[in-house]
Amino acid sequence: MSDDSPVQLAEAVEVFFSYSHRDEELRDELAKHLSNLKRQGIITDWYDREISAGTERTVEIAARLNSARIILLLVSADFMASDYIHDVELRRAMERHQAGEAQVIPVILRPVDWDGAPFSRLQPLPKDAIPVTEWVNHDAAFRDIAQGIRNAIKPGSYTPLTTRKRSFLPLFLKASSIAVLVLVLRFLGILQPAELWTFDCLMQLRLPEAQDNRLLIVEVTEEDVNAQKKRNEPMQGSLSDISLNNLLKKLEKYKPRAIGLDVYRDELDFQQNNLFAVCKASDSSVKLQGSGPPSGIPESRVGFSDFVPEEALRRHLLYLEPEASSLCQARDAFSLVLARHYLEIEGKQYYDPSSAGELRIGDVVFKRLQPFTGGYQGIDAAGYQTLLNYRSACNPRNVSSCSPQNIALRVTLSDVLDRNVLDSVENLNQRIVVIGVTHPESGDSWRTPYNAGFDGDMPGVVMQAQMVSQILSAVLDRRPLLWVWPQWGEALWILAWSGVGGALAWWVRPLSRLVGGSVVALLILWASGWVVLSCFGGWIPLVPPALSLAASGFLIRFYAGNQSRFLSPEL
């Protein structure tokens, strides 16, 4: 197609004449030379003489000035001397030009000093900025102006429909390159801290749930420790054997479905069939010796108490292969042992991952965490790990206090021994009782995704209750386990948002609208992540697509700006 071929536009470009009435004859001559562009449907033009009788003049001029896509400044001494033109029309024209909403073209009609004028940096017409009246042939000057306007509407300023189709390929390639770069940064783990922080924020924003009434936590508090010392009981850590035996005697009267003792002991005086104990696995790589279970407790009722070491506990370690020299030979986590016992009574069969290849209870599969899972990139996924779906609940005594610390009903050692609080606990024979220490100096407390929103770390016994609840709720209540997309799905998601950023920058040219559109897109992205996590248990990428959107938008905006000498919007 030659340069003189008609330009195929989606719609005609509206042209606004800003001029002095003393130059009306020259304006009319220019309009005649633009008639060919009008007949071809390339432009429509408007000037103030077209204002209908009874129409408010300033309102109509302002409306036309705001809707025009090309604004012609017919420059002369009278144009420069007009306060109205300078203060109203010229000011608004340059505002729209700088915002990318319109294209301002100075047309020099008569000789005048326009150096330093607001439009002085714009390329004028006709050729070489020679005023029309200084041309030997005025028609030649007007023809040059008409051709200049035609060329301004061709590729490089206002993009024709056919050119826009051809421009889609580089747009797609640039958006794709940004997405690939972000994926590389993600793979290298550079984005992991930001992704984990975002995940934590979304966890904190989830709505609270009901407490798990299948659990009861008996905690040894600082007051309980002091009370034992006042009674001169020989202490083992924070819990004496005397208080422990009295506690187990009290509990046995109510025959709870299981009693989980999250306290290390070498031996126990009680050997009830519903009593479960913990041991600690060894780790020769960090010279961690570990500790064994109490003597006399069968292996089937012993679980390891270990958690995944990380700055905030987001993973649930369910199963591991112990070292041959370890004092703790338990393969199943303490939480899994308790939950299995409960669920076996409910008729749910357990499938061992060492033989089945995956950990399954009933028809619920606990998918193994991989080194590259969601925001985690290249982590140590040893053992059988899954993501931990915390339950945040409100305290029945204070419904305004909602926290994952309220996972289940909590009573203190003194409540049980001195105040007979167990009489008021409903369905205690259908509960798992977890006993542990919450005394701050015990050293058994853990950071969680909720630390930024709630004061204090989570005691280990409460963490065990969270993990037991996750297993029970997934099998019995169909509460979703946390899941992620496959890596190819996440890559497509990131690529799609990179395309959104590029499309916004390519099509929405006014900077204010582009910023507004980008903010709306980011809010939609964030809301999508919250809805998917809160309602369906899905952890979808947020930081990589947000980064892709912003970077792609910047690159495409920069690319589009270099395609034109004017800051002009695309049609």
Sequence and secondary structure as in RCSB ss.txt:
>XXXX:A:sequence
MSDDSPVQLAEAVEVFFSYSHRDEELRDELAKHLSNLKRQGIITDWYDREISAGTERTVEIAARLNSARIILLLV
SADFMASDYIHDVELRRAMERHQAGEAQVIPVILRPVDWDGAPFSRLQPLPKDAIPVTEWVNHDAAFRDIAQGIR
NAIKPGSYTPLTTRKRSFLPLFLKASSIAVLVLVLRFLGILQPAELWTFDCLMQLRLPEAQDNRLLIVEVTEEDV
NAQKKRNEPMQGSLSDISLNNLLKKLEKYKPRAIGLDVYRDELDFQQNNLFAVCKASDSSVKLQGSGPPSGIPES
RVGFSDFVPEEALRRHLLYLEPEASSLCQARDAFSLVLARHYLEIEGKQYYDPSSAGELRIGDVVFKRLQPFTGG
YQGIDAAGYQTLLNYRSACNPRNVSSCSPQNIALRVTLSDVLDRNVLDSVENLNQRIVVIGVTHPESGDSWRTPY
NAGFDGDMPGVVMQAQMVSQILSAVLDRRPLLWVWPQWGEALWILAWSGVGGALAWWVRPLSRLVGGSVVALLIL
WASGWVVLSCFGGWIPLVPPALSLAASGFLIRFYAGNQSRFLSPEL
>XXXX:A:secstr
  TTS    SS EEEEEE  GGGHHHHHHHHHHTHHHHHTTSEEEE GGG  TTS HHHHHHHHHHH SEEEEEE
SHHHHH HHIIIIIIHHHHHHHHTTS EEEEEE S    TTSTTTTS  BSGGG  GGGSSSHHHHHHHHHHHHH
HHHSTTSS  HHHHHHHHHHHHHHHHHHHHHHHHHHHTTTTHHHHHHHHHHHHHHS  B   TTEEEEEE HHHH
HHHHHTT   STTS HHHHHHHHHHHHHH  SEEEE S  SB S   TTEEEEEB  BGGGTB  B   BT  GG
GEEE     SSS  EEEEE    TT S    BBHHHHHHHHHHHHTT  EE HHHHSSEEETTEEE    SEETT
EES    SEEEE     EEETTEEEEEEGGGSSEEEEHHHHHHH GGGGSTTGGGSEEEEEE  GGGS EE  TT
TTTSSS EEHHHHHHHHHHHHHIIIII     B   HHHHHHHHHHHHHHHHHHHHH  SHHHHHHHHHHHHHHH
HHHHHHIIIII B    HHHHHHHHHHHHHHHHHHHTT SS     
